[in-house]
Amino acid sequence: YINAAALVYPSVPTLPVTGNYGQQTRNAVSEFQRVYGLPVTGTVGPLTWYELASIYESVERGNFRQTGQVQGYIINR
């Protein structure tokens, strides 16, 4: 999930998937929290998890809008 956030927020580092919650993960979570305006704890509590899951779903579905991007419309010819 943090890697999905890294696609949207360049300051959040991409991490190797190891299954361990080490210092790299803690730093990445802290950066995500800082950028997203959440309390910076380095741990994934309910608020952080909610925001990470929301971003993950948007990225996976291709629905995440970049700054300045507006909703598209299907044009039938």
C-alpha positions, -999 to +999 in steps of 0.1 A: +000+000+000+028+024+007+042+017-028+009+028-043+012+061-022+047+065-036+033+066-071+012+096-061+035+113-037+071+114-050+086+122-016+072+088-002+099+062-010+091+030-028+100+000-007+110-036-014+082-060-003+099-080+025+071-086+050+091-069+077+081-036+093+116-022+096+131+013+097+126+019+060+089+012+063+087+034+094+104+062+075+081+058+045+050+057+067+062+089+085+067+107+052+033+096+040+018+109+072+037+142+069+026+147+033-010+137+040-013+159+071-017+131+096-001+128+130+035+116+123+040+084+143+057+061+119+031+034+127-001+026+107-031+033+129-067+035+118-064+070+102-032+062+083-046+028+072-078+044+059-059+069+038-034+043+025-062+019+016-082+047-002-051+057-023-043+021-030-078+015-044-078+046-065-044+038-080-053+002-086-085+012-104-068+040-123-091+066-107-066+087-089-066+123-102-034+143-104-033+179-094-052+200-120-067+169-136-105+170-140-130+143-144-132+130-180-163+124-200-169+097-227-176+113-260-197+093-284-193+100-321 
